[in-house]
Amino acid sequence: MSDLTFLLIVRLDTIDRLENILAVTDYLKSNFETNVDVLECAPYNNCLLEKLLDKSVRYTFQEDHDPILFRTKYLNQMTSTVESPFVTVWDTDVIVPVSQLVKAVELLRNGEADFVYPYEKYFLDTSPILRKMYMKENKIELLELNMKKMKEMYPPNPLGGAFLANMKTYKESGLENENFYGWGLEDGERFYRWESMGYKIKRVPGPLFHLSHGRGLNSTSHDADQHLLKRKEIL
Protein backbone atom coordinates (compact mmCIF):
# COMPACT_ATOMS: atom_id res chain seq x y z
CA MET A 1 0.00 0.00 0.00
CA SER A 2 2.77 2.43 -0.91
CA ASP A 3 0.16 4.50 -2.78
CA LEU A 4 -1.67 5.29 0.49
CA THR A 5 -0.76 7.66 3.35
CA PHE A 6 -2.27 7.43 6.83
CA LEU A 7 -2.70 10.73 8.68
CA LEU A 8 -2.97 10.58 12.48
CA ILE A 9 -3.12 13.54 14.87
CA VAL A 10 -2.66 13.02 18.59
CA ARG A 11 -2.58 14.91 21.83
CA LEU A 12 -1.37 12.63 24.60
CA ASP A 13 -3.80 13.65 27.30
CA THR A 14 -3.86 10.18 28.92
CA ILE A 15 -1.65 7.08 29.10
CA ASP A 16 -4.42 5.27 27.20
CA ARG A 17 -3.87 7.61 24.25
CA LEU A 18 -0.17 6.80 24.20
CA GLU A 19 -0.78 3.06 24.36
CA ASN A 20 -3.49 3.29 21.69
CA ILE A 21 -1.47 5.18 19.11
CA LEU A 22 1.44 2.79 19.56
CA ALA A 23 -0.90 -0.19 19.15
CA VAL A 24 -2.59 1.31 16.08
CA THR A 25 0.61 2.30 14.27
CA ASP A 26 2.20 -1.08 15.10
CA TYR A 27 -0.87 -2.80 13.66
CA LEU A 28 -0.67 -0.78 10.45
CA LYS A 29 3.07 -1.19 9.97
CA SER A 30 3.05 -4.91 10.76
CA ASN A 31 0.31 -5.63 8.21
CA PHE A 32 1.08 -3.19 5.39
CA GLU A 33 3.99 -1.61 3.57
CA THR A 34 2.52 1.85 3.66
CA ASN A 35 3.09 5.47 4.70
CA VAL A 36 2.11 6.49 8.22
CA ASP A 37 2.37 10.15 9.27
CA VAL A 38 1.85 11.12 12.92
CA LEU A 39 1.49 14.70 14.12
CA GLU A 40 1.74 15.28 17.87
CA CYS A 41 0.38 18.58 19.20
CA ALA A 42 1.45 19.68 22.68
CA PRO A 43 2.83 22.70 24.58
CA TYR A 44 6.32 21.16 24.51
CA ASN A 45 8.02 18.09 23.09
CA ASN A 46 9.02 15.51 25.69
CA CYS A 47 10.26 13.26 22.83
CA LEU A 48 8.52 10.24 24.39
CA LEU A 49 6.23 9.39 21.48
CA GLU A 50 8.95 9.93 18.89
CA LYS A 51 11.22 7.47 20.72
CA LEU A 52 8.52 4.82 21.05
CA LEU A 53 7.09 4.91 17.52
CA ASP A 54 8.35 2.54 14.85
CA LYS A 55 11.20 4.28 13.03
CA SER A 56 9.42 3.93 9.69
CA VAL A 57 6.60 6.18 10.95
CA ARG A 58 7.06 9.80 9.92
CA TYR A 59 6.72 11.81 13.12
CA THR A 60 6.22 15.58 13.35
CA PHE A 61 5.82 17.74 16.44
CA GLN A 62 3.69 20.88 16.55
CA GLU A 63 4.05 23.22 19.50
CA ASP A 64 0.50 24.13 20.48
CA HIS A 65 -0.54 25.90 23.69
CA ASP A 66 -4.26 25.89 22.89
CA PRO A 67 -6.02 23.40 25.21
CA ILE A 68 -8.47 22.70 22.35
CA LEU A 69 -6.98 20.63 19.53
CA PHE A 70 -7.75 22.38 16.22
CA ARG A 71 -7.87 19.08 14.36
CA THR A 72 -9.34 20.29 11.07
CA LYS A 73 -6.64 22.93 10.65
CA TYR A 74 -3.81 20.51 11.37
CA LEU A 75 -5.25 17.85 9.09
CA ASN A 76 -5.26 20.33 6.23
CA GLN A 77 -1.63 21.18 6.97
CA MET A 78 -0.70 17.49 6.97
CA THR A 79 -2.54 16.91 3.71
CA SER A 80 -0.37 19.49 1.97
CA THR A 81 2.67 17.20 2.47
CA VAL A 82 1.04 14.02 1.10
CA GLU A 83 2.65 12.73 -2.10
CA SER A 84 0.66 9.50 -2.55
CA PRO A 85 -2.46 9.38 -4.78
CA PHE A 86 -4.61 8.15 -1.88
CA VAL A 87 -4.90 9.30 1.71
CA THR A 88 -6.68 8.12 4.82
CA VAL A 89 -7.59 10.23 7.84
CA TRP A 90 -7.30 7.82 10.73
CA ASP A 91 -8.22 8.28 14.39
CA THR A 92 -5.46 7.37 16.80
CA ASP A 93 -7.62 4.78 18.56
CA VAL A 94 -9.13 2.66 15.75
CA ILE A 95 -8.30 -0.51 13.81
CA VAL A 96 -10.13 -2.54 11.17
CA PRO A 97 -9.60 -6.07 9.84
CA VAL A 98 -6.94 -6.22 7.13
CA SER A 99 -9.33 -7.47 4.43
CA GLN A 100 -11.58 -4.40 4.85
CA LEU A 101 -8.72 -1.99 4.38
CA VAL A 102 -7.52 -3.88 1.31
CA LYS A 103 -11.01 -3.70 -0.19
CA ALA A 104 -11.27 0.03 0.57
CA VAL A 105 -8.04 0.79 -1.29
CA GLU A 106 -9.10 -1.38 -4.22
CA LEU A 107 -12.30 0.68 -4.57
CA LEU A 108 -10.19 3.83 -4.86
CA ARG A 109 -7.67 2.31 -7.26
CA ASN A 110 -10.40 1.00 -9.55
CA GLY A 111 -12.16 4.36 -9.64
CA GLU A 112 -15.29 2.88 -8.07
CA ALA A 113 -15.24 5.43 -5.26
CA ASP A 114 -13.92 8.89 -4.43
CA PHE A 115 -14.27 8.34 -0.68
CA VAL A 116 -14.47 5.07 1.26
CA TYR A 117 -15.33 4.22 4.85
CA PRO A 118 -13.43 0.99 5.68
CA TYR A 119 -16.40 -0.22 7.75
CA GLU A 120 -20.15 -0.21 7.39
CA LYS A 121 -22.63 -0.25 10.25
CA TYR A 122 -20.62 -1.16 13.31
CA PHE A 123 -18.31 1.36 14.95
CA LEU A 124 -17.64 -0.54 18.17
CA ASP A 125 -16.08 0.59 21.42
CA THR A 126 -14.02 -2.32 22.75
CA SER A 127 -14.59 -1.56 26.47
CA PRO A 128 -11.60 -1.25 28.85
CA ILE A 129 -11.57 -5.00 29.49
CA LEU A 130 -11.40 -6.08 25.85
CA ARG A 131 -8.95 -3.28 25.11
CA LYS A 132 -6.65 -4.63 27.79
CA MET A 133 -6.94 -8.13 26.31
CA TYR A 134 -6.07 -6.80 22.86
CA MET A 135 -3.05 -4.95 24.23
CA LYS A 136 -1.79 -8.22 25.73
CA GLU A 137 -2.57 -10.53 22.80
CA ASN A 138 -2.18 -8.08 19.89
CA LYS A 139 -4.69 -10.07 17.84
CA ILE A 140 -7.63 -8.43 16.08
CA GLU A 141 -9.32 -11.84 15.92
CA LEU A 142 -9.93 -11.48 19.65
CA LEU A 143 -11.99 -8.35 18.98
CA GLU A 144 -13.87 -9.95 16.10
CA LEU A 145 -14.90 -12.85 18.34
CA ASN A 146 -16.25 -10.48 21.01
CA MET A 147 -18.19 -7.96 18.93
CA LYS A 148 -21.47 -8.69 20.69
CA LYS A 149 -19.95 -7.56 23.98
CA MET A 150 -19.12 -4.11 22.64
CA LYS A 151 -21.12 -0.91 22.58
CA GLU A 152 -22.06 0.70 19.24
CA MET A 153 -20.81 4.26 18.78
CA TYR A 154 -22.93 6.85 16.96
CA PRO A 155 -25.56 4.45 15.54
CA PRO A 156 -27.26 3.87 13.17
CA ASN A 157 -24.93 5.41 10.55
CA PRO A 158 -21.54 6.28 12.09
CA LEU A 159 -19.34 8.57 10.01
CA GLY A 160 -16.23 8.97 12.16
CA GLY A 161 -13.14 6.97 12.98
CA ALA A 162 -11.57 6.61 9.56
CA PHE A 163 -12.08 7.33 5.88
CA LEU A 164 -10.01 6.89 2.73
CA ALA A 165 -9.95 9.34 -0.18
CA ASN A 166 -8.67 9.94 -3.64
CA MET A 167 -6.19 12.74 -2.94
CA LYS A 168 -7.20 14.81 -5.96
CA THR A 169 -10.91 14.57 -5.13
CA TYR A 170 -10.31 15.27 -1.44
CA LYS A 171 -8.62 18.55 -2.35
CA GLU A 172 -11.39 19.43 -4.83
CA SER A 173 -14.01 18.84 -2.13
CA GLY A 174 -12.43 21.45 0.13
CA LEU A 175 -10.52 19.14 2.49
CA GLU A 176 -11.47 19.65 6.17
CA ASN A 177 -13.81 22.47 7.15
CA GLU A 178 -11.83 24.71 9.49
CA ASN A 179 -15.02 26.32 10.77
CA PHE A 180 -15.13 23.22 13.00
CA TYR A 181 -12.91 23.96 15.98
CA GLY A 182 -12.42 21.19 18.51
CA TRP A 183 -14.23 17.88 18.75
CA GLY A 184 -17.65 17.12 17.29
CA LEU A 185 -19.90 17.17 14.18
CA GLU A 186 -17.16 17.67 11.58
CA ASP A 187 -17.54 14.04 10.44
CA GLY A 188 -21.18 14.60 9.56
CA GLU A 189 -20.57 17.89 7.77
CA ARG A 190 -17.82 16.29 5.67
CA PHE A 191 -20.06 13.40 4.58
CA TYR A 192 -23.05 15.60 3.68
CA ARG A 193 -20.76 17.96 1.75
CA TRP A 194 -19.36 15.07 -0.31
CA GLU A 195 -22.85 13.72 -0.88
CA SER A 196 -24.27 17.07 -1.97
CA MET A 197 -21.35 17.55 -4.38
CA GLY A 198 -22.14 14.26 -6.08
CA TYR A 199 -19.03 12.28 -5.16
CA LYS A 200 -19.00 8.48 -5.12
CA ILE A 201 -19.00 7.30 -1.50
CA LYS A 202 -18.66 3.63 -0.59
CA ARG A 203 -18.65 1.60 2.61
CA VAL A 204 -16.89 -1.72 3.16
CA PRO A 205 -18.89 -4.36 5.09
CA GLY A 206 -17.44 -5.14 8.51
CA PRO A 207 -16.66 -3.44 11.85
CA LEU A 208 -14.38 -0.64 12.98
CA PHE A 209 -12.94 -1.16 16.47
CA HIS A 210 -12.36 1.77 18.82
CA LEU A 211 -9.84 1.13 21.59
CA SER A 212 -11.44 2.61 24.70
CA HIS A 213 -9.85 5.57 26.45
CA GLY A 214 -10.68 8.26 28.96
CA ARG A 215 -12.47 11.29 27.49
CA GLY A 216 -11.08 14.70 28.24
CA LEU A 217 -11.51 18.14 26.71
CA ASN A 218 -10.68 16.95 23.20
CA SER A 219 -13.03 13.97 23.18
CA THR A 220 -16.28 15.75 24.08
CA SER A 221 -18.13 18.93 23.14
CA HIS A 222 -16.20 21.61 24.99
CA ASP A 223 -18.58 24.55 24.65
CA ALA A 224 -22.34 24.90 24.11
CA ASP A 225 -21.95 27.97 21.88
CA GLN A 226 -19.40 26.17 19.70
CA HIS A 227 -21.78 23.23 19.39
CA LEU A 228 -24.53 25.58 18.17
CA LEU A 229 -22.18 27.18 15.64
CA LYS A 230 -21.23 23.76 14.31
CA ARG A 231 -24.88 22.78 13.82
CA LYS A 232 -25.45 26.04 11.92
CA GLU A 233 -22.40 25.26 9.77
CA ILE A 234 -23.84 21.86 8.84
CA LEU A 235 -27.16 23.49 7.87
N, C-alpha and C positions, 0 to 999 in steps of 0.2 A: 504493500500500500504506500509506495513512495510518492504516489500522486495525490496523497491526502495529508493535510496538516491538522492536528488537534490543537485547539486553543483552550487553555485552562487558566482562569484567574483565581487567585486565592488570597485570603487574609486569614492568617493563623490565629483565630480568636480562641480556639480550644485545642487541647491535645488530640481530640477526636479528628479535627480538621487535618492536623499534621499526619496522623496515621492514615486517614482516608486518601489524601492525595498521593501518599507513597504507595498505598495499595492499588489505587487506580492506575497510576503511571506504570507501576510494575506489571500490572495485568496487560496494559496496552503494549508495552515494549516486549513482553515475553511471548505475546501471541502474534505480533505484526512487525514487519519491517516498515516503519512509518515515521512521520515527523511529529514530535510532541513538543509544543511550546508552552512553558509555564511562566506566568507573570505573577510575582508576589508583590502585594501592596502593603506597606507598613510604614510607621514613622521612622524606623531605622532598620538597617540590615544586620541581623545577628548571624547571618551566614549559615544558620542551621539547616534550612531546607535545601539550599544549594549543595551542601556537603552530603546530604542524605539521598538526594535524587540520583537516579541512574545517570551516568556521565553522558549518555547519548541524548538526554533530554535537554532542550535549549532553555536555559533559565535566564530570566531577566528580573531585576529588582526595580521597583518604582517607589521612591520616597513619597509618602502620602500621609499627611497629618489630619485629614478629614476622617472623623469617626465613621462616616457613611461611605461605603465603597461605591464609587461611581462606575459601575460595571459596564454600562453601555458605552461610555466614553473610552474606557480602556480597551474594550473589545475592538472598537473601531481603530484604535491605534495599533493593536496587534495585527489586525487584518491587513494593514498597509504594508506589513513586512512579509506576508505570505507569498511564496513563489509557486506553490503547487496549484494545479487546476481545480482542486476540490479542497474544501475546508470543512471542519466540524467544530462547532462551539459546544464544549463539553463541560458539564458541571464537575467540580472536583470530588464529588461523592458518589458518582454513578458508574455502573458497569452493565454491559449487555452480553448475552451469549455471542461467541465468535461468529457463528453462522449468520446472525442477524446483521452484524456490521458488514460482513462480506456482501450480503444481499443489498444492503443500502448503497454501498459503493458501486456495485454493478448497475443499479438503477441510474446512477449519475453518469457512469461511463457510457452506458448505452443510450443516453439521451431520453430515457423514459421519465425522468423527473428532474426538476430544477432544485427542489428541496426534499429531503427525506428525513422522517423521524425513524430511528432504528428500533422502534418498538411501536406497538399498536395501542391496546386498551389499558394494559396494566403497568402503571408506574408505582412500584411497590417499595414501601419502607421496610427495611429488613427487621427492625427492632434491635435494641441493644444486644440481646442474647444471641440472635442469629448473626449479627455483625461480628461479635466476638468470636463465634465459631468460624466464620469466614476468615477472619484475621489469623486464626491458628492453622486452619487447613489450607487456605489459599486455593479453594476449589469452588468454581461457580456452580458446579453440579449440586453442591450442598444447598445453595440458594434455590435452584430450580426444583429441588425435591421438597422444599418447605414453603412454596409460594402461598399455600392456603393459610399459613400462619402469619402472613404479613398484612399490613394495612395499606389499602389503596390510597394514593395521593392524588388529589385534584380530579376525582372522577366526575363525569363519565368519559370526558375527552381530554386527558392531560396533554399539555403542550410544552412542558418544560423539560429540563434534564439534559437533553442533547438533541441536536439536529445536524444534518449534513447538507452542504450546499455546493452547487456549481459556483465557483469563485466569481466568474464574470456576471452571472445572474444576481448573486448576492450583492455585488456592488451596484448593479443597475436598480435593485429594489430599494436602495437607500441604506443598506447595512443596518446597524442598530439605531434605534430612535433615542437620541440623547436627551429628549424631553423627559425620559424616564430616569429618575435619579434615585438610587437605592433599590432595595428589593421590592418586587411585586408588579404584576400585570404586564410587564414588557413582553412576556412570552405570548400572551394572547394578542396584543397589538401587532406583533410581528407576523403571526399566522394570518390574521384578518387582512393585513396589508398585502401579503403575498396573494391571498385568495382573491381580493378585490382587483389586483393587478393582472390576474389571469395566469399566474404561474402554475406549473405542474407540481403538485405536492403529493407525495406518497408516504405510506406508513408500512413498516415491515412487521408482520405478525410475530408476537412474542413479547416478553416482559422487559422492563428496564428496572434494575435494582438500585435503590438508594441506600447507601450505607448510613445508618442513623448517626446523628450527632446532636449536641446541644445547640439550641437556637438563641443566638444573641441579636444584637442590633442589626446585623446584616443578613438575617434569615427570617425577619418578620417585617411587617409594615411599621415604619419608624415614626410616622407622623400622619395624623388624620387629614390635614390639609393637603399633604402630598398625595395621599391616596385619592382624594377627590380630584385633584389635578390630573392624575393618571387616568382616572375613569373618563374625564372630559377629553383627554387626548385620544383615547380609544374611540370615543364617539366621533 
